[in-house]
Amino acid sequence: MTDIFAHRGYHRTVTENTIEAFLEARRVGVDGVELDVRRTKDGALVVHHDEAVAGVGAISETTLHDLPDSVATLDEAMTALAGLQVNVEIKNSPGEAGYDPTGALAAQVVAALADGGWPGVIISSFDLATCEAVRALDPELPVGWLVHWTMDTAEALERVAPLDLDAVHPYFARVEASHVARAHELGLAMNVWTVNEPDDIARMLALGVDTLITDCPEEALAALPAP
């Protein structure tokens, strides 16, 4: 059965990636939530998608104290999501403010999750080096490579195959039945993003993807076949 993850929480009426969005996701009954983590100037791990906060500036150049209260720490988010699966996306892309090529950000996230003892976590990142750093730090922590929408999924699968990762996270529109079959043949989970339209949700469910990440979790849950 495909798991349904709320993309940045359930944010139809509240702001994405906030405690309110995570509590709303819990309310509608999702299997899990996808969220984004970044690091502040003073080393705090916070949940926010963009590299900058409107009216404040780049997160990597701002202290936790100077961020709005709506920006949760990773620990606050994980506490709100206790009992659910959580896909923690490490935002660490070359060219963005605060990019860390050393693996220190990955190490900090892994340590924070270990300290919290949170079960049901998978780490993902568009930065393959970050994924590899997580794998080296903790061989037991599931890791998935987020594949850019421009990349061929078959190519991504073969690139990941020798790296001992656990999943690929491609853009749903670039996923076909052969890709799901090949991922499973390689022992990889196929976790697709961001699937919102009813026809697309139905197609991904029919392909048997492992996780469907969506801004429309209620519709995706309703589309699941009866147990």
C-alpha positions in Angstrom: 0.0 0.0 0.0 1.3 3.4 -0.9 2.0 5.8 2.0 0.5 9.4 1.7 2.8 12.2 2.9 1.6 15.8 3.2 4.1 18.1 1.4 5.3 20.6 3.9 2.4 19.7 6.1 -1.2 20.3 5.2 -1.3 23.9 4.3 -4.6 24.5 2.6 -5.7 27.1 5.2 -2.4 27.6 7.2 1.2 28.4 6.3 3.3 25.5 5.0 6.1 24.1 7.1 4.6 25.4 10.3 3.5 23.6 13.4 -0.1 24.4 12.4 0.4 22.7 9.1 1.9 19.6 10.7 -1.0 19.4 13.2 -3.5 19.7 10.3 -1.7 16.9 8.5 -2.1 14.7 11.5 -5.8 15.6 11.7 -6.5 14.4 8.2 -4.8 11.1 8.8 -1.7 11.1 6.6 1.0 8.4 7.0 3.7 11.0 7.1 4.9 14.5 6.4 7.6 16.0 4.2 9.4 19.0 5.7 12.5 21.1 4.9 15.4 21.9 7.2 18.0 24.7 7.1 20.6 26.0 9.5 20.7 29.5 11.0 23.7 31.7 11.5 24.0 30.6 15.1 23.7 26.9 14.2 20.0 26.2 14.9 18.1 23.7 12.7 14.9 25.3 11.5 12.1 24.2 9.2 11.7 26.4 6.1 11.6 25.8 2.4 13.2 28.9 0.9 16.7 30.0 1.7 15.4 33.4 2.9 12.5 34.5 5.0 10.5 37.4 3.5 11.3 40.6 5.3 14.1 39.1 7.3 16.8 37.7 4.9 18.8 34.6 4.3 18.3 32.0 7.1 22.0 31.2 7.0 22.8 34.8 7.8 20.1 35.2 10.5 20.0 34.1 14.1 17.2 31.9 15.5 16.2 34.8 17.8 15.6 37.1 14.8 13.4 34.7 12.8 9.6 34.9 13.1 7.9 32.7 15.7 6.2 30.9 12.8 9.6 29.3 11.8 9.8 26.2 13.9 12.9 24.4 15.0 13.4 20.9 13.8 12.9 19.6 17.3 9.6 21.4 17.6 8.4 20.0 14.3 9.4 16.5 15.2 7.7 16.8 18.5 4.5 17.9 16.8 4.8 15.0 14.4 5.6 12.3 16.9 4.1 9.0 15.8 4.0 9.9 12.1 6.6 9.1 9.5 8.7 12.2 8.6 10.7 12.9 5.4 13.3 15.4 6.5 14.7 17.2 3.4 18.1 18.8 4.0 18.1 22.0 2.0 21.7 22.2 0.9 22.1 23.2 -2.8 25.2 24.7 -4.4 24.6 28.3 -5.2 22.3 28.9 -2.3 23.2 31.0 0.7 24.6 28.8 3.5 25.6 25.8 1.2 27.8 23.4 3.1 29.9 21.1 1.0 31.7 19.6 4.1 29.0 17.3 5.4 28.7 19.2 8.7 25.1 20.1 8.1 24.2 16.5 7.4 26.1 15.5 10.5 24.2 18.0 12.6 20.8 16.8 11.3 21.7 13.2 11.9 22.8 13.9 15.4 19.7 16.0 16.2 17.4 13.2 15.0 19.4 10.6 17.0 19.3 12.7 20.1 15.5 13.0 19.8 15.1 9.3 19.2 12.6 9.9 16.5 11.4 6.7 14.7 10.1 6.6 11.1 12.4 9.2 9.7 13.9 9.2 6.1 16.4 11.9 5.1 16.4 13.3 1.5 18.3 16.0 -0.4 18.7 17.2 -3.9 22.4 17.3 -3.1 23.8 13.8 -3.7 26.9 14.5 -1.6 24.6 15.3 1.4 22.8 12.0 0.9 26.1 10.1 0.8 27.3 12.0 3.9 24.2 10.9 5.8 24.7 7.3 4.7 28.3 7.3 5.9 27.3 8.8 9.3 24.5 6.4 10.0 24.1 3.2 7.9 20.7 2.5 9.5 19.0 5.8 8.8 17.0 5.6 5.5 18.2 8.1 2.9 16.6 9.0 -0.5 18.0 11.1 -3.3 15.7 13.8 -4.5 15.9 13.9 -8.2 15.6 17.2 -10.1 12.6 17.3 -12.4 14.8 17.7 -15.4 16.7 14.4 -14.8 15.7 11.2 -16.5 14.5 8.8 -13.8 16.1 5.7 -15.4 19.5 7.5 -15.3 18.9 8.5 -11.7 18.2 5.0 -10.7 21.5 3.7 -12.2 23.4 6.5 -10.6 22.0 5.6 -7.1 22.4 1.9 -7.6 26.0 1.6 -6.3 25.6 4.1 -3.5 23.8 2.0 -0.8 20.9 4.5 -0.5 17.4 3.4 0.3 15.2 5.4 -2.0 14.8 7.7 -5.0 12.5 10.7 -4.9 11.8 11.7 -8.5 9.3 14.2 -9.9 6.1 12.2 -10.5 5.7 13.2 -14.1 8.9 11.5 -15.0 8.0 8.2 -13.5 6.7 5.2 -15.5 6.0 1.5 -14.6 9.5 0.4 -15.7 11.1 2.9 -13.3 9.1 1.6 -10.3 10.0 -2.0 -11.3 13.7 -1.1 -11.6 13.7 0.7 -8.3 12.2 -2.3 -6.5 14.7 -4.6 -8.3 17.5 -2.5 -6.9 16.0 -2.6 -3.4 15.0 1.1 -3.6 11.8 2.7 -2.5 10.1 4.9 -5.1 8.9 8.1 -3.4 7.4 10.6 -5.8 6.7 14.4 -5.5 4.5 16.5 -5.7 1.3 14.8 -6.9 -1.8 16.9 -6.7 -4.2 16.3 -9.6 -6.7 13.4 -9.2 -5.6 11.8 -12.5 -2.0 12.0 -11.5 -2.7 10.6 -8.0 -4.6 7.7 -9.6 -1.7 6.9 -12.0 0.9 6.9 -9.3 -1.2 4.7 -7.1 -1.7 2.3 -10.0 2.0 2.2 -10.6 2.6 1.1 -7.0 4.9 3.9 -5.8 5.9 3.5 -2.2 5.2 7.0 -1.1 3.2 9.8 -2.7 4.0 13.3 -1.5 1.2 15.7 -2.1 -0.3 19.1 -1.3 -3.7 17.4 -1.4 -3.5 14.7 1.2 -7.3 14.3 1.7 -7.8 13.6 -2.0 -4.9 11.2 -2.1 -6.2 9.3 1.0 -9.6 9.1 -0.5 -8.1 7.6 -3.7 -6.4 4.7 -1.9 -8.0 1.3 -2.6 -10.0 -0.2 0.2 -8.0 -2.5 2.4 
